[in-house]
Amino acid sequence: MLGNKSKLLILILTFFAILIGVKFYPLVNNKPTAVVVVKDLETQYWELVKAGAEKGFRDFGIKGKVVAPRFEDVESQKELLKGVLNEKPDLLIVSPLNSEVVPALEKFNMNNIPVLLLDTDDAWGNKTAFIGTNNIELGRMGGMLLASQLQPGNEVALISGDFTHSISGDRVIGAKHSLKAAGIKIATETSNLPNDSKDVKDVMEKILLDYPQIKGVFADTDIKALGVIEALGEHNLNIPVIGADGINEMIELIEEGMLSGTVAQNPYDMGYISVEVAMKVLSGETVERNIDTGVDIIIKGNATQRLAFQRELLR
């Protein structure tokens, strides 16, 4: 049996252990907070960004969440950001719909809340960093991939969204550079299309009537590319189509042999790296102003692995 002195010593040690635990418990559990505001959570692309960010929250010990406006418009995103500001997070990660959102971001800056831009860059001077794709490089690689399947002198169609938007505009600039360098002619260019496969299908059917000589198509997103592919199928045409983003439907077509390849962003990496950068900023580290998350070329050889990875994330 323990003596009285031993019992007293155990009681004293137990008391101090409890005291130390109580004292440091708030410090251990006082995780930094971050909110990721994306454009929507209805498409695969943003679901993958969310999956990457949430893995980052777990790995880097950040209390965070990923949210999106109810509607994909500027006013809805501004209203959401207003609510996020009221929560007073330690850091904001946001994919702005356009420059009209910047005044809402300035309010975070005024409250000493660092702001990281994700996926969509802006010239706003008070951003801490941009994490995303070099879209000129993505377009350049897409143009090269398309040109590699054609002959000099062949004609192609370009299909894009709002050309004044940095993402669409940069992708088209990059694609044009590669196509022209390879001697590929641009027969027609259609811009300002919504990111909707049905609308693009209707436009593509008209292009096929007006420009039956085209031998390929570059679209600035995979969703638009899928609309192009649907129109081609109805006309029994098999010509190369290059999109972007790397969503599952496009990769499935490559795996099935219906497409030779496409170019893809890395949305999962984008979400994960943005949280990694957030942790560095919150720890007082200096980070690069522009962080490129890279572009992949997906072909038959790597389509299966990429598809399995993304399907697992989206389950």
Contacts in CASP RR format, 6 or more apart in sequence:
PFRMAT RR
TARGET T0000
AUTHOR 0000-0000-0000
METHOD contacts of the structure
MODEL  1
MLGNKSKLLILILTFFAILIGVKFYPLVNNKPTAVVVVKDLETQYWELVK
AGAEKGFRDFGIKGKVVAPRFEDVESQKELLKGVLNEKPDLLIVSPLNSE
VVPALEKFNMNNIPVLLLDTDDAWGNKTAFIGTNNIELGRMGGMLLASQL
QPGNEVALISGDFTHSISGDRVIGAKHSLKAAGIKIATETSNLPNDSKDV
KDVMEKILLDYPQIKGVFADTDIKALGVIEALGEHNLNIPVIGADGINEM
IELIEEGMLSGTVAQNPYDMGYISVEVAMKVLSGETVERNIDTGVDIIIK
GNATQRLAFQRELLR
2 10 0 8 1.000
31 61 0 8 1.000
31 62 0 8 1.000
31 63 0 8 1.000
32 61 0 8 1.000
32 62 0 8 1.000
32 63 0 8 1.000
32 90 0 8 1.000
32 91 0 8 1.000
32 279 0 8 1.000
32 282 0 8 1.000
33 62 0 8 1.000
33 63 0 8 1.000
33 64 0 8 1.000
33 87 0 8 1.000
33 89 0 8 1.000
33 90 0 8 1.000
33 91 0 8 1.000
34 57 0 8 1.000
34 62 0 8 1.000
34 63 0 8 1.000
34 64 0 8 1.000
34 89 0 8 1.000
34 90 0 8 1.000
34 91 0 8 1.000
34 92 0 8 1.000
34 93 0 8 1.000
34 275 0 8 1.000
34 278 0 8 1.000
34 282 0 8 1.000
35 64 0 8 1.000
35 65 0 8 1.000
35 66 0 8 1.000
35 67 0 8 1.000
35 84 0 8 1.000
35 87 0 8 1.000
35 89 0 8 1.000
35 91 0 8 1.000
35 92 0 8 1.000
35 93 0 8 1.000
36 49 0 8 1.000
36 50 0 8 1.000
36 53 0 8 1.000
36 64 0 8 1.000
36 65 0 8 1.000
36 66 0 8 1.000
36 67 0 8 1.000
36 93 0 8 1.000
36 94 0 8 1.000
36 118 0 8 1.000
36 271 0 8 1.000
36 274 0 8 1.000
36 275 0 8 1.000
37 67 0 8 1.000
37 68 0 8 1.000
37 69 0 8 1.000
37 77 0 8 1.000
37 80 0 8 1.000
37 81 0 8 1.000
37 84 0 8 1.000
37 92 0 8 1.000
37 93 0 8 1.000
37 94 0 8 1.000
37 95 0 8 1.000
38 46 0 8 1.000
38 49 0 8 1.000
38 50 0 8 1.000
38 66 0 8 1.000
38 67 0 8 1.000
38 68 0 8 1.000
38 94 0 8 1.000
38 95 0 8 1.000
38 118 0 8 1.000
38 119 0 8 1.000
39 46 0 8 1.000
39 68 0 8 1.000
39 69 0 8 1.000
39 72 0 8 1.000
39 77 0 8 1.000
39 95 0 8 1.000
39 97 0 8 1.000
39 119 0 8 1.000
39 120 0 8 1.000
40 46 0 8 1.000
40 68 0 8 1.000
40 69 0 8 1.000
40 72 0 8 1.000
41 47 0 8 1.000
41 50 0 8 1.000
41 66 0 8 1.000
41 68 0 8 1.000
43 223 0 8 1.000
43 247 0 8 1.000
44 247 0 8 1.000
44 248 0 8 1.000
44 310 0 8 1.000
44 314 0 8 1.000
45 245 0 8 1.000
45 246 0 8 1.000
45 247 0 8 1.000
45 265 0 8 1.000
45 267 0 8 1.000
46 68 0 8 1.000
46 267 0 8 1.000
47 313 0 8 1.000
47 314 0 8 1.000
48 267 0 8 1.000
48 268 0 8 1.000
48 310 0 8 1.000
48 313 0 8 1.000
48 314 0 8 1.000
49 66 0 8 1.000
49 95 0 8 1.000
49 118 0 8 1.000
49 119 0 8 1.000
49 267 0 8 1.000
49 268 0 8 1.000
49 270 0 8 1.000
49 271 0 8 1.000
50 66 0 8 1.000
50 271 0 8 1.000
51 268 0 8 1.000
51 313 0 8 1.000
51 314 0 8 1.000
52 267 0 8 1.000
52 268 0 8 1.000
52 269 0 8 1.000
52 270 0 8 1.000
52 271 0 8 1.000
52 272 0 8 1.000
52 275 0 8 1.000
52 313 0 8 1.000
53 66 0 8 1.000
53 93 0 8 1.000
53 271 0 8 1.000
53 272 0 8 1.000
53 274 0 8 1.000
53 275 0 8 1.000
54 66 0 8 1.000
55 272 0 8 1.000
56 62 0 8 1.000
56 271 0 8 1.000
56 272 0 8 1.000
56 275 0 8 1.000
56 276 0 8 1.000
57 63 0 8 1.000
57 64 0 8 1.000
57 275 0 8 1.000
59 272 0 8 1.000
59 275 0 8 1.000
59 276 0 8 1.000
60 275 0 8 1.000
60 276 0 8 1.000
60 278 0 8 1.000
60 279 0 8 1.000
61 279 0 8 1.000
62 275 0 8 1.000
62 278 0 8 1.000
62 279 0 8 1.000
62 282 0 8 1.000
64 89 0 8 1.000
67 80 0 8 1.000
67 84 0 8 1.000
68 80 0 8 1.000
69 76 0 8 1.000
69 77 0 8 1.000
69 79 0 8 1.000
69 80 0 8 1.000
70 76 0 8 1.000
72 97 0 8 1.000
73 97 0 8 1.000
74 97 0 8 1.000
74 98 0 8 1.000
74 100 0 8 1.000
74 101 0 8 1.000
77 96 0 8 1.000
77 97 0 8 1.000
77 101 0 8 1.000
77 104 0 8 1.000
78 100 0 8 1.000
78 101 0 8 1.000
78 104 0 8 1.000
81 92 0 8 1.000
81 94 0 8 1.000
81 101 0 8 1.000
81 104 0 8 1.000
81 105 0 8 1.000
81 107 0 8 1.000
81 108 0 8 1.000
82 104 0 8 1.000
84 92 0 8 1.000
85 104 0 8 1.000
85 107 0 8 1.000
85 108 0 8 1.000
85 111 0 8 1.000
85 113 0 8 1.000
88 111 0 8 1.000
88 113 0 8 1.000
89 113 0 8 1.000
90 113 0 8 1.000
90 282 0 8 1.000
91 113 0 8 1.000
91 114 0 8 1.000
91 115 0 8 1.000
91 116 0 8 1.000
91 278 0 8 1.000
91 281 0 8 1.000
91 282 0 8 1.000
92 105 0 8 1.000
92 108 0 8 1.000
92 113 0 8 1.000
92 114 0 8 1.000
92 115 0 8 1.000
92 116 0 8 1.000
93 115 0 8 1.000
93 116 0 8 1.000
93 118 0 8 1.000
93 131 0 8 1.000
93 271 0 8 1.000
93 274 0 8 1.000
93 275 0 8 1.000
93 278 0 8 1.000
94 101 0 8 1.000
94 105 0 8 1.000
94 115 0 8 1.000
94 116 0 8 1.000
94 117 0 8 1.000
94 118 0 8 1.000
95 117 0 8 1.000
95 118 0 8 1.000
95 119 0 8 1.000
95 120 0 8 1.000
96 102 0 8 1.000
96 105 0 8 1.000
96 117 0 8 1.000
96 120 0 8 1.000
96 122 0 8 1.000
97 120 0 8 1.000
98 165 0 8 1.000
99 122 0 8 1.000
99 123 0 8 1.000
99 124 0 8 1.000
102 122 0 8 1.000
102 124 0 8 1.000
105 115 0 8 1.000
105 124 0 8 1.000
105 126 0 8 1.000
105 127 0 8 1.000
106 126 0 8 1.000
108 114 0 8 1.000
108 115 0 8 1.000
109 115 0 8 1.000
109 126 0 8 1.000
114 128 0 8 1.000
114 278 0 8 1.000
114 281 0 8 1.000
114 282 0 8 1.000
115 126 0 8 1.000
115 127 0 8 1.000
115 128 0 8 1.000
116 127 0 8 1.000
116 128 0 8 1.000
116 129 0 8 1.000
116 130 0 8 1.000
116 131 0 8 1.000
116 274 0 8 1.000
116 277 0 8 1.000
116 278 0 8 1.000
116 281 0 8 1.000
117 124 0 8 1.000
117 127 0 8 1.000
117 129 0 8 1.000
117 130 0 8 1.000
117 131 0 8 1.000
118 130 0 8 1.000
118 131 0 8 1.000
118 132 0 8 1.000
118 270 0 8 1.000
118 271 0 8 1.000
118 274 0 8 1.000
119 131 0 8 1.000
119 132 0 8 1.000
119 133 0 8 1.000
119 267 0 8 1.000
119 270 0 8 1.000
120 166 0 8 1.000
120 167 0 8 1.000
121 130 0 8 1.000
121 132 0 8 1.000
121 166 0 8 1.000
121 290 0 8 1.000
122 130 0 8 1.000
122 166 0 8 1.000
128 281 0 8 1.000
128 287 0 8 1.000
129 277 0 8 1.000
129 281 0 8 1.000
129 287 0 8 1.000
129 288 0 8 1.000
129 289 0 8 1.000
129 290 0 8 1.000
129 291 0 8 1.000
130 289 0 8 1.000
130 290 0 8 1.000
130 291 0 8 1.000
131 270 0 8 1.000
131 271 0 8 1.000
131 273 0 8 1.000
131 274 0 8 1.000
131 277 0 8 1.000
131 291 0 8 1.000
131 293 0 8 1.000
132 265 0 8 1.000
132 270 0 8 1.000
132 291 0 8 1.000
132 292 0 8 1.000
132 293 0 8 1.000
132 294 0 8 1.000
133 265 0 8 1.000
133 266 0 8 1.000
133 270 0 8 1.000
133 292 0 8 1.000
133 293 0 8 1.000
133 294 0 8 1.000
133 295 0 8 1.000
134 170 0 8 1.000
134 292 0 8 1.000
134 294 0 8 1.000
134 295 0 8 1.000
135 166 0 8 1.000
135 167 0 8 1.000
135 169 0 8 1.000
135 170 0 8 1.000
135 171 0 8 1.000
136 170 0 8 1.000
136 171 0 8 1.000
136 173 0 8 1.000
136 174 0 8 1.000
137 174 0 8 1.000
137 292 0 8 1.000
137 294 0 8 1.000
137 295 0 8 1.000
138 170 0 8 1.000
138 171 0 8 1.000
138 174 0 8 1.000
138 244 0 8 1.000
138 263 0 8 1.000
138 265 0 8 1.000
138 295 0 8 1.000
139 170 0 8 1.000
139 171 0 8 1.000
139 172 0 8 1.000
139 173 0 8 1.000
139 174 0 8 1.000
139 175 0 8 1.000
139 178 0 8 1.000
139 218 0 8 1.000
139 244 0 8 1.000
139 263 0 8 1.000
140 174 0 8 1.000
140 175 0 8 1.000
140 177 0 8 1.000
140 178 0 8 1.000
141 178 0 8 1.000
141 263 0 8 1.000
141 295 0 8 1.000
141 297 0 8 1.000
142 175 0 8 1.000
142 178 0 8 1.000
142 218 0 8 1.000
142 242 0 8 1.000
142 243 0 8 1.000
142 244 0 8 1.000
142 262 0 8 1.000
142 263 0 8 1.000
143 174 0 8 1.000
143 175 0 8 1.000
143 178 0 8 1.000
143 179 0 8 1.000
143 182 0 8 1.000
143 218 0 8 1.000
143 242 0 8 1.000
144 178 0 8 1.000
144 182 0 8 1.000
145 242 0 8 1.000
145 261 0 8 1.000
145 262 0 8 1.000
145 263 0 8 1.000
145 297 0 8 1.000
146 156 0 8 1.000
146 175 0 8 1.000
146 178 0 8 1.000
146 179 0 8 1.000
146 184 0 8 1.000
146 216 0 8 1.000
146 217 0 8 1.000
146 218 0 8 1.000
146 240 0 8 1.000
146 242 0 8 1.000
147 178 0 8 1.000
147 179 0 8 1.000
147 181 0 8 1.000
147 182 0 8 1.000
147 183 0 8 1.000
147 184 0 8 1.000
148 182 0 8 1.000
149 216 0 8 1.000
149 240 0 8 1.000
149 260 0 8 1.000
150 156 0 8 1.000
150 182 0 8 1.000
150 184 0 8 1.000
150 215 0 8 1.000
150 216 0 8 1.000
150 240 0 8 1.000
151 215 0 8 1.000
152 182 0 8 1.000
152 183 0 8 1.000
152 184 0 8 1.000
153 183 0 8 1.000
153 184 0 8 1.000
153 185 0 8 1.000
154 184 0 8 1.000
154 185 0 8 1.000
154 215 0 8 1.000
154 216 0 8 1.000
155 184 0 8 1.000
155 185 0 8 1.000
155 186 0 8 1.000
155 187 0 8 1.000
155 211 0 8 1.000
155 213 0 8 1.000
155 214 0 8 1.000
155 215 0 8 1.000
156 179 0 8 1.000
156 184 0 8 1.000
156 185 0 8 1.000
156 186 0 8 1.000
156 187 0 8 1.000
156 214 0 8 1.000
156 215 0 8 1.000
156 216 0 8 1.000
156 217 0 8 1.000
156 218 0 8 1.000
157 186 0 8 1.000
157 187 0 8 1.000
157 188 0 8 1.000
157 189 0 8 1.000
157 190 0 8 1.000
157 204 0 8 1.000
157 207 0 8 1.000
157 211 0 8 1.000
157 214 0 8 1.000
157 216 0 8 1.000
157 217 0 8 1.000
157 218 0 8 1.000
158 172 0 8 1.000
158 175 0 8 1.000
158 176 0 8 1.000
158 186 0 8 1.000
158 188 0 8 1.000
158 189 0 8 1.000
158 190 0 8 1.000
158 217 0 8 1.000
158 218 0 8 1.000
158 219 0 8 1.000
159 189 0 8 1.000
159 190 0 8 1.000
159 191 0 8 1.000
159 193 0 8 1.000
159 200 0 8 1.000
159 203 0 8 1.000
159 204 0 8 1.000
159 217 0 8 1.000
159 218 0 8 1.000
159 219 0 8 1.000
159 220 0 8 1.000
159 224 0 8 1.000
159 228 0 8 1.000
160 168 0 8 1.000
160 169 0 8 1.000
160 171 0 8 1.000
160 172 0 8 1.000
160 189 0 8 1.000
160 190 0 8 1.000
160 191 0 8 1.000
160 193 0 8 1.000
160 219 0 8 1.000
160 220 0 8 1.000
160 224 0 8 1.000
161 168 0 8 1.000
161 191 0 8 1.000
161 192 0 8 1.000
161 193 0 8 1.000
161 194 0 8 1.000
161 195 0 8 1.000
161 220 0 8 1.000
161 221 0 8 1.000
161 224 0 8 1.000
162 168 0 8 1.000
162 191 0 8 1.000
162 192 0 8 1.000
163 169 0 8 1.000
163 172 0 8 1.000
163 191 0 8 1.000
163 192 0 8 1.000
167 220 0 8 1.000
168 191 0 8 1.000
168 220 0 8 1.000
169 220 0 8 1.000
171 220 0 8 1.000
171 244 0 8 1.000
172 189 0 8 1.000
172 191 0 8 1.000
172 218 0 8 1.000
172 220 0 8 1.000
175 218 0 8 1.000
175 242 0 8 1.000
176 186 0 8 1.000
179 186 0 8 1.000
179 218 0 8 1.000
180 186 0 8 1.000
187 211 0 8 1.000
187 213 0 8 1.000
187 214 0 8 1.000
188 207 0 8 1.000
188 210 0 8 1.000
188 211 0 8 1.000
188 214 0 8 1.000
190 203 0 8 1.000
190 207 0 8 1.000
193 199 0 8 1.000
193 200 0 8 1.000
193 203 0 8 1.000
193 224 0 8 1.000
195 221 0 8 1.000
195 223 0 8 1.000
195 224 0 8 1.000
196 223 0 8 1.000
197 223 0 8 1.000
197 224 0 8 1.000
197 226 0 8 1.000
197 227 0 8 1.000
197 230 0 8 1.000
198 227 0 8 1.000
200 219 0 8 1.000
200 223 0 8 1.000
200 224 0 8 1.000
200 226 0 8 1.000
200 227 0 8 1.000
200 228 0 8 1.000
200 231 0 8 1.000
201 227 0 8 1.000
201 228 0 8 1.000
201 230 0 8 1.000
201 231 0 8 1.000
202 231 0 8 1.000
204 217 0 8 1.000
204 227 0 8 1.000
204 228 0 8 1.000
204 231 0 8 1.000
204 232 0 8 1.000
205 231 0 8 1.000
205 234 0 8 1.000
205 235 0 8 1.000
207 214 0 8 1.000
208 214 0 8 1.000
208 231 0 8 1.000
208 232 0 8 1.000
208 235 0 8 1.000
208 237 0 8 1.000
214 239 0 8 1.000
215 239 0 8 1.000
215 240 0 8 1.000
216 239 0 8 1.000
216 240 0 8 1.000
216 241 0 8 1.000
217 225 0 8 1.000
217 228 0 8 1.000
217 239 0 8 1.000
217 240 0 8 1.000
217 241 0 8 1.000
217 242 0 8 1.000
218 241 0 8 1.000
218 242 0 8 1.000
218 243 0 8 1.000
219 225 0 8 1.000
219 228 0 8 1.000
219 241 0 8 1.000
219 242 0 8 1.000
219 243 0 8 1.000
219 244 0 8 1.000
220 243 0 8 1.000
220 244 0 8 1.000
221 243 0 8 1.000
221 244 0 8 1.000
221 245 0 8 1.000
222 243 0 8 1.000
222 244 0 8 1.000
222 245 0 8 1.000
222 246 0 8 1.000
222 247 0 8 1.000
222 249 0 8 1.000
222 250 0 8 1.000
222 262 0 8 1.000
223 245 0 8 1.000
223 247 0 8 1.000
224 243 0 8 1.000
225 241 0 8 1.000
225 242 0 8 1.000
225 243 0 8 1.000
225 244 0 8 1.000
225 250 0 8 1.000
225 262 0 8 1.000
226 249 0 8 1.000
226 250 0 8 1.000
228 241 0 8 1.000
229 241 0 8 1.000
229 253 0 8 1.000
229 258 0 8 1.000
229 259 0 8 1.000
232 238 0 8 1.000
232 239 0 8 1.000
232 241 0 8 1.000
240 259 0 8 1.000
240 260 0 8 1.000
241 259 0 8 1.000
242 261 0 8 1.000
242 262 0 8 1.000
242 263 0 8 1.000
243 250 0 8 1.000
243 262 0 8 1.000
243 263 0 8 1.000
244 262 0 8 1.000
244 263 0 8 1.000
244 264 0 8 1.000
244 265 0 8 1.000
245 264 0 8 1.000
245 265 0 8 1.000
245 267 0 8 1.000
246 262 0 8 1.000
246 263 0 8 1.000
246 264 0 8 1.000
246 265 0 8 1.000
246 298 0 8 1.000
246 306 0 8 1.000
248 307 0 8 1.000
248 310 0 8 1.000
248 311 0 8 1.000
248 314 0 8 1.000
250 259 0 8 1.000
250 262 0 8 1.000
250 264 0 8 1.000
250 298 0 8 1.000
251 262 0 8 1.000
251 264 0 8 1.000
251 298 0 8 1.000
251 303 0 8 1.000
251 306 0 8 1.000
251 307 0 8 1.000
251 310 0 8 1.000
252 307 0 8 1.000
253 259 0 8 1.000
254 260 0 8 1.000
254 261 0 8 1.000
254 262 0 8 1.000
254 298 0 8 1.000
254 299 0 8 1.000
254 300 0 8 1.000
254 303 0 8 1.000
255 300 0 8 1.000
255 303 0 8 1.000
255 304 0 8 1.000
255 307 0 8 1.000
257 300 0 8 1.000
260 299 0 8 1.000
260 300 0 8 1.000
261 297 0 8 1.000
261 298 0 8 1.000
261 299 0 8 1.000
261 300 0 8 1.000
261 303 0 8 1.000
262 297 0 8 1.000
262 298 0 8 1.000
263 295 0 8 1.000
263 296 0 8 1.000
263 297 0 8 1.000
263 298 0 8 1.000
264 295 0 8 1.000
264 296 0 8 1.000
264 297 0 8 1.000
264 298 0 8 1.000
264 306 0 8 1.000
265 293 0 8 1.000
265 294 0 8 1.000
265 295 0 8 1.000
265 296 0 8 1.000
266 293 0 8 1.000
266 294 0 8 1.000
266 295 0 8 1.000
266 296 0 8 1.000
268 309 0 8 1.000
268 310 0 8 1.000
268 313 0 8 1.000
269 293 0 8 1.000
269 294 0 8 1.000
270 293 0 8 1.000
273 291 0 8 1.000
273 293 0 8 1.000
277 287 0 8 1.000
277 291 0 8 1.000
280 287 0 8 1.000
281 287 0 8 1.000
296 302 0 8 1.000
296 306 0 8 1.000
298 306 0 8 1.000
END
